[in-house]
Amino acid sequence: MNNAARTLGRGMLRSWQLYVLLVPALAYLFLFRYVPMYGAQIAFKDFNIAKGIIDSPWAGLKHFDRFFHAYDFWRIIKNTLFLSVYHLAASFPIPILLALSLNYVRNMRFKKTVQMVTYAPYFISLVVLVSIIMQFLAPRTGPINNLLTFTGMSEINFMGKPELFSSIYVWSDVWQNAGFACIIYLAALSGVDPAWHESAVIDGASIARRVWHIDLPTLMPIAIILLILNIGNMFDLGFEKVLLMQNPLNLRSSEIIDTYVYKLGLTAQLPNYSYAAAIGLFKNIVAFILIVGVNQTARKLGRTSLW
């Protein structure tokens, strides 16, 4: 044990610069990920700002029970689950398809143009993106409705229809992030040995066969890891974007857990911090169970997993 400790110490001294670079990342994780866990106990208390966290009276599972029996519980859960699954089903495969398509483009000028066009939306801020959506879908002045009226169709108040909210949210997010998300898949495909493709071409394999037998097996380990992470983050839908797109007309389908917690804990006339914390903790527990379950399933089905 002493020899192992000395060996580790000598290795750390030789590479001390790398450990110094690691300090800011560890400090960030400790200060902003672990220290706030101390405040999670207010979910089990009737928190009072004047008394503080420690002196606030214990409430047990009262706030969780209140949420489970709330009038809006099933509507909020349904909206969150539907939007999460819809978003994952649309946003996960498209970057893979885009990367596979770009990998077989031989015209470099066209390939770089497509990459630039698909990457660029990622750098648009959410506030600007939602403003663009509002302008394009505006009932009287938006180009989409102008096109509809030009073709003899009636105008549609897109942002006022609850049934259209999820599609507008998901596909605008796909447009913004698909190009940037495909970078990691393109990097993986660039590591494929060209000899494999040359041998496949000599054997008469079509592009579809090469994609199925060479490219997809290369991408699968990375895709599984990203899928596990995405499922773990299913309920983190992008609170800011949902809140910016909300209005009284589409609230029936746009109210999700994050916006509900925000309104209860920060914008209500009498904020209930304990109730909001209990809902947030419930969401995080469900996310933890999901990521552990999917990771275990991935380990049983294959050799790729987070741990």
Secondary structure, DSSP 4 states (H G I P E B T S, - for coil): -HHHHHHHHHHHHHTHHHHHHHHHHHHHHIIIIIGGGGGGGGGGB--BTTTHHHHSPB-TTHHHHHHHT-TTHHHHHHHHHHHHHHHHHHHTHHHHHHHHHHHT---HHHHHHHHHHHHGGGGS-HHHHHHHHHHHT-TTT-HHHHHHHHTTPPP--GGG-HHHHHHHHHHHHHHHHHHHHTHHHHHHHHTS-HHHHHHHHHTT--HHHHIIIIIHHHHHHHHHHHHHHHHHTTT---HHHHHHH--TTTHHHH--HHHHHHIIIIISSS--HHHHHHHHHHHHHHHHHHHHHHHHHHHHHSS----
